[in-house]
Amino acid sequence: MRSAARFTPPAFRSCSPQYWARSWKLLSVRRRLSSRASFDLSSKRGVNGSGYNLQPVPKKRNARKMESRSLGSTELMVSRLGLGLAALGRPGYINLHHAKDLGAQSSEAAMEHRAHCVLDAAWNAGIRYFDVARSYGLAEKFLGSWLRSHSISRPAVIVGSKWGYTYTADWKIQAQSNEIKNHTLANLQKQWRESASWLNGYIDLYQIHSATMESGVLDDPSVLEELARLKTKDIHIGLSLSGPDQTATLRKAMATILDGSRLFETVQATWNLLEPSAGPALSEAHAAGMGVIVKEALANGRLTNRNPDPGFAPKLAILQQEAARFDSSVDAIALASCLVQPFADVVLSGAVTAEHVQGNVNSFLLNLDGEAMTRLAALAEPAQSYWATRKNLPWN
Ligand SMILES: NC(=O)c1ccc[n+]([C@@H]2O[C@H](COP(=O)([O-])OP(=O)(O)OC[C@H]3O[C@@H](n4cnc5c(N)ncnc54)[C@H](OP(=O)(O)O)[C@@H]3O)[C@@H](O)[C@H]2O)c1
């Protein structure tokens, strides 16, 4: 069995001491503030006269460490939280404050150093699943250089990559075209060679990037047969989904049988408090043995305190009330709401800083109760409007 759990890791410290000192200070300040918030919650007045009769939740800090579980019916053991490198491999991305997070530091060398710092923070927190793609700029290269520089052996981590989009932004933040979709056999063969060369020997899972009904990729026998061929070479095969038709695409993928067995072993899909529409189909897929990887758990940064949209304020207030009740943070509540879904094997963090990693990992200490999930269900939007908003998020 391929297991990341049995490996005892060294702690990595490639970031500057000032960086860690600042992170630690921020965390200490937040802990002090949040313990005050939890004191307020125990009063009979509730929070700011909100009308919720919120009860303080017993503190569970340090009660749990990162768990692992098998990715569907594959033999891969994955940490429940993973790290996605979409925002770390290139200077431009759609997450809300990407530009602020990066500051002026967007040269290739600076981005590689940042990626390595965030990977170190993730590793130290127990994260052992890493998600990249051909189109995430130099994410595969940065992950490969980090794995090699720390002499991390293949059994210690599980790596998933994707093919189907080509990065076309030429290291620009705002480019005419950021990525081009191409789901042909020729592109699969080309991108597999490229992915394998950057991540020599490390790839466990290769996924179609954003398969949709319109792309026709699930109807192309030449692509499906090539994926089946890769599967015989000890590479697991999956697909990622995007857009309001995730459910239909997933059902089609589940019904794709080659040589008597289901071709796709895993699915990576968007599920978050704003866009939970794929939940029932993900439950079916999981029950049928597919591994499920949840992406965009924070709705590209919209489910954080930094969402400036005045229309989001009432939803943010609900998240903040739950964060206060659990003595935690908004991002951790949003991630915990994914972790609590029985279908979710891995939930991806899209952290761009070590502070993000710390905040995200706190989700693992929470056990959201039914009361919390009922209140948080009010955040859901119609899928069409969620995806329309996402489409208009500016690259920055
Ligand atoms: N089709 C696909 O296959 C597909 C599509 C999308 C993503 N993915 C995968 O999923 C991963 C995660 O997706 P994502 O990064 O797009 O979305 P996400 O996880 O929903 O959002 C991550 C963003 O949230 C903000 N954030 C995180 N922690 C925070 C904190 N503690 N405080 C404040 N803000 C915080 C940061 O953005 P800002 O600071 O910029 O606000 C961060 O970049 C990607 O890296 C990629 O691996 C796959």
The ligand as an SDF file (V2000), in Angstrom:
LIG
                    3D

 48 52  0  0  0  0  0  0  0  0999 V2000
  -10.3520   22.8180  -12.5940 N   0  0  0  0  0  0  0  0  0  0  0  0
   -9.4510   22.4570  -11.7150 C   0  0  0  0  0  0  0  0  0  0  0  0
   -8.9100   21.3960  -11.7980 O   0  0  0  0  0  0  0  0  0  0  0  0
   -9.1130   23.3970  -10.5850 C   0  0  0  0  0  0  0  0  0  0  0  0
   -9.6650   24.6750  -10.5620 C   0  0  0  0  0  0  0  0  0  0  0  0
   -9.3600   25.4860   -9.4760 C   0  0  0  0  0  0  0  0  0  0  0  0
   -8.5280   25.0290   -8.4600 C   0  0  0  0  0  0  0  0  0  0  0  0
   -7.9820   23.7940   -8.5220 N   0  0  0  0  0  0  0  0  0  0  0  0
   -7.0740   23.2990   -7.4580 C   0  0  0  0  0  0  0  0  0  0  0  0
   -7.6020   23.6590   -6.1810 O   0  0  0  0  0  0  0  0  0  0  0  0
   -6.6250   24.4230   -5.4440 C   0  0  0  0  0  0  0  0  0  0  0  0
   -7.3390   25.3940   -4.5400 C   0  0  0  0  0  0  0  0  0  0  0  0
   -8.1500   26.2610   -5.3210 O   0  0  0  0  0  0  0  0  0  0  0  0
   -8.0670   27.8420   -5.2650 P   0  0  0  0  0  0  0  0  0  0  0  0
   -6.7460   28.2880   -4.7470 O   0  0  0  0  0  0  0  0  0  0  0  0
   -8.4500   28.3520   -6.5820 O   0  0  0  0  0  0  0  0  0  0  0  0
   -9.2420   28.2570   -4.3260 O   0  0  0  0  0  0  0  0  0  0  0  0
   -9.5000   28.3140   -2.7650 P   0  0  0  0  0  0  0  0  0  0  0  0
   -8.8160   27.2730   -2.0250 O   0  0  0  0  0  0  0  0  0  0  0  0
  -10.9560   28.3740   -2.7540 O   0  0  0  0  0  0  0  0  0  0  0  0
   -8.9280   29.7670   -2.3510 O   0  0  0  0  0  0  0  0  0  0  0  0
   -7.6060   29.9640   -1.9420 C   0  0  0  0  0  0  0  0  0  0  0  0
   -7.4060   31.4380   -1.6650 C   0  0  0  0  0  0  0  0  0  0  0  0
   -8.1470   31.8360   -0.5170 O   0  0  0  0  0  0  0  0  0  0  0  0
   -7.4510   32.8880    0.1380 C   0  0  0  0  0  0  0  0  0  0  0  0
   -7.0900   32.4030    1.4820 N   0  0  0  0  0  0  0  0  0  0  0  0
   -6.7100   31.1770    1.8390 C   0  0  0  0  0  0  0  0  0  0  0  0
   -6.4530   31.1260    3.1680 N   0  0  0  0  0  0  0  0  0  0  0  0
   -6.7000   32.3390    3.6410 C   0  0  0  0  0  0  0  0  0  0  0  0
   -6.6290   32.8920    4.9220 C   0  0  0  0  0  0  0  0  0  0  0  0
   -6.2640   32.1780    5.9880 N   0  0  0  0  0  0  0  0  0  0  0  0
   -6.9520   34.1910    5.0640 N   0  0  0  0  0  0  0  0  0  0  0  0
   -7.3270   34.9210    4.0050 C   0  0  0  0  0  0  0  0  0  0  0  0
   -7.4140   34.4340    2.7410 N   0  0  0  0  0  0  0  0  0  0  0  0
   -7.0950   33.1450    2.5770 C   0  0  0  0  0  0  0  0  0  0  0  0
   -6.2000   33.1480   -0.6840 C   0  0  0  0  0  0  0  0  0  0  0  0
   -6.5440   34.0460   -1.7390 O   0  0  0  0  0  0  0  0  0  0  0  0
   -6.3460   35.6070   -1.7140 P   0  0  0  0  0  0  0  0  0  0  0  0
   -5.3870   35.9250   -0.6220 O   0  0  0  0  0  0  0  0  0  0  0  0
   -5.8550   35.9300   -3.0410 O   0  0  0  0  0  0  0  0  0  0  0  0
   -7.7120   36.1460   -1.4600 O   0  0  0  0  0  0  0  0  0  0  0  0
   -5.9740   31.8060   -1.3330 C   0  0  0  0  0  0  0  0  0  0  0  0
   -5.1780   31.9120   -2.4720 O   0  0  0  0  0  0  0  0  0  0  0  0
   -5.7570   25.0460   -6.5280 C   0  0  0  0  0  0  0  0  0  0  0  0
   -4.4820   25.4020   -6.0490 O   0  0  0  0  0  0  0  0  0  0  0  0
   -5.7000   23.9190   -7.5390 C   0  0  0  0  0  0  0  0  0  0  0  0
   -4.7220   22.9970   -7.1250 O   0  0  0  0  0  0  0  0  0  0  0  0
   -8.2860   22.9570   -9.5750 C   0  0  0  0  0  0  0  0  0  0  0  0
  1  2  1  0
  2  3  2  0
  2  4  1  0
  4  5  1  0
  4 48  2  0
  5  6  2  0
  6  7  1  0
  7  8  2  0
  8  9  1  0
  8 48  1  0
  9 10  1  0
  9 46  1  0
 10 11  1  0
 11 12  1  0
 11 44  1  0
 12 13  1  0
 13 14  1  0
 14 15  2  0
 14 16  1  0
 14 17  1  0
 17 18  1  0
 18 19  2  0
 18 20  1  0
 18 21  1  0
 21 22  1  0
 22 23  1  0
 23 24  1  0
 23 42  1  0
 24 25  1  0
 25 26  1  0
 25 36  1  0
 26 27  1  0
 26 35  1  0
 27 28  2  0
 28 29  1  0
 29 30  1  0
 29 35  2  0
 30 31  1  0
 30 32  2  0
 32 33  1  0
 33 34  2  0
 34 35  1  0
 36 37  1  0
 36 42  1  0
 37 38  1  0
 38 39  2  0
 38 40  1  0
 38 41  1  0
 42 43  1  0
 44 45  1  0
 44 46  1  0
 46 47  1  0
M  CHG  2   8   1  16  -1
M  END
$$$$
